[in-house]
């Protein structure tokens, strides 16, 4: 599996793919689900659950986190160049741009 750090939001959000499972952390909450990789860089992500912790130290965190998790649910393809991973919608627009974790 490859861990990545999202860079589309100011807060550090992560996700990891391993053995068909998707796990990650938003601003305040963890999430989990599954992924299925197809040919030609096709991928389908499914978010099955998100913890529901309060986000008191980051008042805008819940909104950013919700947008992030919703974006992951729309991913249809990916593109990787060096340490950058882009998760793309079916129309090719970039939903999440991430940098591989060291």
N, C-alpha and C positions, 0 to 999 in steps of 0.2 A: 504493500500500500504506500501511497504517497501523501504526506501531510502538506497542506498549503495554508498560507496566511492570506486572508482577503485584504485587498487594499482599496476597495471601492467606497468604503466608509471610513470615517476617522477613527472609530473604535476598532480594536483588533478582534477580528472574527476568524474562526478557523473551521476547517473541515478535513476529514480524512476518509479515504477509500481503502477498504481491505476486505477481501474475500466476499464480495457482494454486499457488504455492509457500509453504510455511510454514517459517520458520527461527526459531531462538531460542537462548537461553542459560539453563541452569538455575543451580545454585549453582556447579558446577565444570565442567560439560560443555555442549557445543553439541548441538543436535538439528536435524533437518530432516525435512520431509515434504511433504505436499500438502494442499490444501483444496478443497472444492467447495461453492460457495454456491448455495442454492436460493431459491425464493420465500418470502415471509413470514418472513424472518429465519432460515431454515433454513441450517445449515452442517454439513458433515462434514469432520472433520480426520483425517488419517492420519499417524502418526509413522513414518518409514521408517528412521531411524537416529539413534543417540546416541553421541557419543564416549565413551570409557571412561577418563577421567583420574582419578587419585587425588584425594581431597578432604581432604588432610591438615590444612588450616587451618580446616576446618569439619566436625568429626566427625559432626554430625547432618545435614550437607548432602546426602549421598547419599540418605538416607531422604526428606528434603523434596523433593529433585529428582525422585526416582522417583514420588512421589505427584503432583507437578505434571505430569509427562509422562503418567502414567496418566490423570489428570483431563482433559488435552487430548484424549486418545484417546476419551473418552466424550461429547464435546460434540456436541449435536444442534441447538442454536439459540443465538442471541445476542440481547442486548438492550443498547442504547446510550442513555445519558442524559447529555448534556453531555460531560464528559471521562471518564466512567465507562463501561466496557465490561464486561458480565457474559456469561460463557460458561455456557450452561445444559445440563443433562442433558435427556433426552427427557421426564422427568416435571416439568420446570420448575425443579428445584433448581439453585442456583448452584454451579458447580464451580470457577470462577475469576472473581475480581473484579479488574479491572485499571484503571489510570489511563493515559490517553493520554500518551505521551511528549511533552515540550515540543518 
